[in-house]
Amino acid sequence: MEEEKCCCCSNKTTERSQEEYTRLINRLSRIEGQIRGLKKMLEQNAYCADILTQSSAAASALNSFNKDLLSSHIHHCVVRDIREGKDDVVDELMDVVQKLMK
């Protein structure tokens, strides 16, 4: 039987410092709270403009999370792989950047 693979994930892993892990988890927890708040606003028939304002804030928070994680990825994973002669990491990085810029 073939092992199933997520369509968007490699089988690679990244070791993170406790500080980085905590920072990223805290950001995601805040974003999760914002998303729950959006859902509650919709359930309570909040005014469209108010929901859109909160949605924009959640999108901005997710964008900040992405920038933080991308910076860490470049400084650690990409630099490490290039030093090890794995130049294909540049193509992978460009794919990720293109996805983030949609």
N, C-alpha and C positions, 0 to 999 in steps of 0.2 A: 504494500500500500504506500502511495506517495505521501510525503509529509506536506500538509497544507501550509501555504505561505500567504501572509497578508499581502494584499495587492499594493500596499503603499509602504511596507516596511521591509528592511533588510534583516538579516539575522545577526547583524552587528550589535554590539553593546558599547556603552560608554560609562566608564567609572567617573563619578563626580565627587568632588569634595563635599563634606557635610554642609559647608556654608553655601555652596552653589545649589545643592539639592534643596536645602531649606528655603532659599530665596525663590527658586522656581516653583516649588510647591505652594509657598505662600501667595505668589502671584496668581497661580491657577485657582487657588481657593477663593481669592477675591473675585476673580472672573466668574467662577462658578456661582458665587453669591449674586453677582450682577445679573447673570442669566436667569437665576431663580426669581430675582426681583422683576425682571422683564416679563416672565411668565405670569407672575402674580398680578402685575399691572394689566396685562391683557385679560386675565380672568376677571379682573375687577372693572373692566371696561374703561380703563384710563384713557385720557385724551391722547389722540394719535401723536401729536407733536411731543408730548411728554415721553411717550414710549420711544419715539425716534431719538430724542435727546439721550435717553438712557442707553439705547442700543448703540449709539455712536460712542458713548463712553466705554461700553464693553468692547467694542471693536478696537478702540484705541488701546485699551488695556491688553488685549490679545496681541496687537501689533507690537507693543512694548515687550511683551513676553517673547515674541518671535525674534526681535532685535537682540535681546539679551542672550537667548539661546544660540542664535546665529553667530554672534560675536564669540561666544565660548567655543562653538564648534570650529570656527576658523582658527582661533588661537591655540586650540589643543589638538583636535582630531586632524584637521587639514594639515597643520604644520608638522605634526608627527608623521603622517602618512607620506608627505612630500620628502621629509628627511629620510624615510625608509625606502624611497624610490618608487612609491606608489602614486605616480602622476595622474592616474585615472581619477583620483579624488577631486581634481579640479573640474572634470566633467560632471561629477556627482554634485559638487558645490554649485555649479552653474545651473543644473537642473533644479536644485532646491531654491536658488535665488529667483529663477523664472516662475516657480510655483508661488513664491511669496509675493511676487510683483503683480499677480493677476488681479 
